[in-house]
């Protein structure tokens, strides 16, 4: 029996040593990750707001007025365009835009679909052409 075990060990010695080495490297990497997690103690991010200065009525009259123009976000302007007017299609998960007839555009899920009325509108959002001929 001892002789059979010795013969088996001699036959598979290289494979056993390789397996043992892989297991040891894995255990060491795992332990190193645990140690790194215990050593690294970052303080949580804390935000503080400073008080907003208030103006007296005389200071408010003396200060120049600023006109603020609020435009709706681009997504809402795109969403107002109907699917029939969607000349180019992009995905929220990609930076490429396609023709609606392109096979890639047809595979985009409706919840990820972004509609563009022109190439310029797509490129203004950072999209690059793909499947456009």
C-alpha positions as CSV (number, residue, x, y, z in Angstrom):
1,X,0.0,0.0,0.0
2,X,2.8,2.4,0.9
3,X,4.5,1.6,-2.3
4,X,1.4,2.3,-4.3
5,X,1.0,5.7,-2.6
6,X,4.7,6.5,-3.2
7,X,4.4,5.6,-6.8
8,X,1.2,7.7,-7.2
9,X,2.9,10.6,-5.5
10,X,6.0,10.3,-7.8
11,X,3.7,10.2,-10.8
12,X,1.6,13.2,-10.0
13,X,4.2,15.2,-8.0
14,X,4.4,18.1,-10.4
15,X,0.7,18.4,-10.8
16,X,0.2,18.3,-7.0
17,X,2.9,21.0,-6.4
18,X,1.3,23.2,-9.1
19,X,-2.1,22.8,-7.5
20,X,-0.7,23.5,-4.0
21,X,1.0,26.7,-5.4
22,X,-2.2,28.0,-6.9
23,X,-4.1,27.4,-3.7
24,X,-1.4,29.1,-1.6
25,X,-1.4,32.1,-3.9
26,X,-5.2,32.3,-3.8
27,X,-5.2,32.2,0.0
28,X,-2.4,34.8,0.3
29,X,-4.3,37.2,-2.1
30,X,-7.5,36.7,-0.1
31,X,-5.7,37.4,3.2
32,X,-3.9,40.4,1.7
33,X,-7.3,41.8,0.7
34,X,-8.7,41.3,4.2
35,X,-5.7,43.0,5.7
36,X,-5.9,45.9,3.3
37,X,-9.6,46.4,4.2
38,X,-8.7,46.4,7.9
39,X,-5.8,48.8,7.5
40,X,-7.7,51.3,5.3
41,X,-10.0,53.3,7.5
42,X,-11.2,56.3,5.5
43,X,-13.3,58.8,7.2
44,X,-16.8,59.2,5.8
45,X,-17.4,62.2,3.6
46,X,-19.1,65.0,5.5
47,X,-20.8,67.9,3.8
48,X,-21.6,71.2,5.5
49,X,-23.6,74.0,4.2
50,X,-22.6,77.6,4.9
51,X,-25.4,80.0,5.7
52,X,-26.8,82.0,2.8
53,X,-26.1,85.8,3.3
54,X,-29.3,87.8,3.5
55,X,-29.5,91.2,2.0
56,X,-31.2,94.2,3.5
57,X,-33.7,95.9,1.2
58,X,-31.3,98.8,0.5
59,X,-28.5,96.3,-0.4
60,X,-30.9,94.4,-2.6
61,X,-31.9,97.5,-4.5
62,X,-28.3,98.5,-5.0
63,X,-27.2,95.1,-6.3
64,X,-27.6,94.4,-10.0
65,X,-30.3,92.0,-10.9
66,X,-29.6,88.7,-12.7
67,X,-32.1,87.2,-15.0
68,X,-32.1,83.4,-14.9
69,X,-33.5,81.5,-17.9
70,X,-34.5,77.9,-17.1
71,X,-34.8,75.5,-20.0
72,X,-36.1,72.0,-19.6
73,X,-33.5,69.3,-19.6
74,X,-32.5,67.9,-22.9
75,X,-34.1,64.5,-22.1
76,X,-37.5,66.1,-21.7
77,X,-37.1,68.0,-25.0
78,X,-36.2,64.7,-26.7
79,X,-39.0,62.8,-25.0
80,X,-41.5,65.4,-26.5
81,X,-40.5,64.3,-29.9
82,X,-42.7,61.4,-31.1
83,X,-41.2,58.1,-32.2
84,X,-42.3,58.9,-35.8
85,X,-40.0,62.0,-35.8
86,X,-37.1,60.0,-34.3
87,X,-34.5,60.2,-37.1
88,X,-31.6,58.8,-35.0
89,X,-31.6,56.4,-32.1
90,X,-29.1,56.1,-29.3
91,X,-28.9,54.1,-26.0
92,X,-28.4,55.5,-22.5
93,X,-25.8,52.7,-22.1
94,X,-23.7,53.6,-25.1
95,X,-22.2,56.7,-26.8
96,X,-23.3,55.7,-30.4
97,X,-26.3,56.7,-32.4
98,X,-27.9,54.8,-35.3
99,X,-30.6,55.0,-37.9
100,X,-33.9,53.5,-36.5
101,X,-33.8,50.9,-39.3
102,X,-30.4,49.6,-38.1
103,X,-30.4,46.1,-36.5
104,X,-28.4,47.5,-33.5
105,X,-31.1,50.2,-33.0
106,X,-33.9,47.7,-33.0
107,X,-32.2,45.7,-30.2
108,X,-32.1,48.8,-27.8
109,X,-34.6,48.3,-25.0
110,X,-37.4,51.0,-25.0
111,X,-36.4,52.2,-21.5
112,X,-32.8,52.8,-22.7
113,X,-33.8,54.4,-26.0
114,X,-32.8,58.0,-26.7
115,X,-34.3,59.7,-29.7
116,X,-32.6,62.4,-31.7
117,X,-34.1,64.7,-34.3
118,X,-30.7,65.4,-36.0
119,X,-27.1,64.3,-36.2
120,X,-26.1,67.6,-34.6
121,X,-28.4,66.9,-31.6
122,X,-26.9,63.5,-31.1
123,X,-23.3,64.8,-31.4
124,X,-24.1,67.6,-29.0
125,X,-24.9,65.0,-26.4
126,X,-21.5,63.3,-27.0
127,X,-22.8,60.4,-29.2
128,X,-20.8,59.3,-32.3
129,X,-22.2,57.8,-35.5
130,X,-22.6,54.1,-35.9
131,X,-24.5,52.1,-38.5
132,X,-25.0,55.3,-40.5
133,X,-24.6,55.1,-44.3
